[in-house]
Amino acid sequence: MCISGSVGRGARNDLADVAAVQILLNQNLARIGEPTMPRLNPDGRIGPNTLRGIELFETRVMKLPESDQLIVPDDATIQALLAGLEPGPTKEKLALVLPLASNNRLDLYYEPLKAGMTKYGITTALQAAHFLAQLGHESMSFLYSEEIASGAAYEGRSDLGNTQPGDGKRFKGRGLIQLTGRANYAAYSKYTGIDYLAKPELVSTDPVVAVDVSCWFWKDRGVDKLADKDDVKAVTRRINGGFNGLDDRMQKLRRAKAVLGL
């Protein structure tokens, strides 16, 4: 499902759902063919332009005799809107998976994601859907590339390799998948040949590294094989160590699957 609730006149109009519909309408402007129809600001707020866009799409593109300006999950209108997307990876598709991500953050991470996913073989639609859903949750739609908490809670965690004073804060979660602990930073440093133990902040401040470390973790820890089985619980547990935020991860996964044609 590209949306989880109703959108339009008298609808629930969840912020993320409305934003997704606005993005889809923008991608179908050429099909609508109405010069006076403006490009929508995907802000998640329902308004007259969004309602008019729904009506124009249903009457002009879908050839319905009339429109009630109301869309529900998986209805014919959503399917017709999705059919108007360009083939292959696009920034607009990424925006649909994470409709609450800002344009600046999408611009920052889109090219590194496209390159990193190709480099690490995260190329099937099913793997890509799981990967983007998990990254979207962990980073709060690309808002954070570093854990908000100080990391003090990880101090002395031998299971994370935090054996030296200050390791908890020094090696707190960074990157879009929140790499955590001295042992994980050391493993990634060994893989890349770059000493991220000396400069752990680069894992969050460099967008290429923030993406690359996430792709590396996905492949190195066998998360790809769990995604191939379409097991969202196992994928979440491997990344999170538990099931924190499972419902949000599943919602993003459903959106990603719809956008990627699954």
ABEGO torsion letter per residue (X at the ends): XABABBBEBGBAGBAAAAAAAAAAAAAAAAAAGBAABBBBBBAGBBBAAAAAAAAAAAAAAAGBABBAGBBBBGBAAAAAAAAABBBEBBAAAAAAABAABBAAAAAAAAAAAAAAAAAAGBABAAAAAAAAAAAAAAAGGGABABBABAGAAABGBAAAGBABBGAAAAABBBEAAGBBEAAAAAAAAAAAGBBAAABAAAAAABAAAAAAAAAAAAAAAGAAAAAAAGBAAAAAAAAAGBABGAAAAAAAAAAAAAAAGX
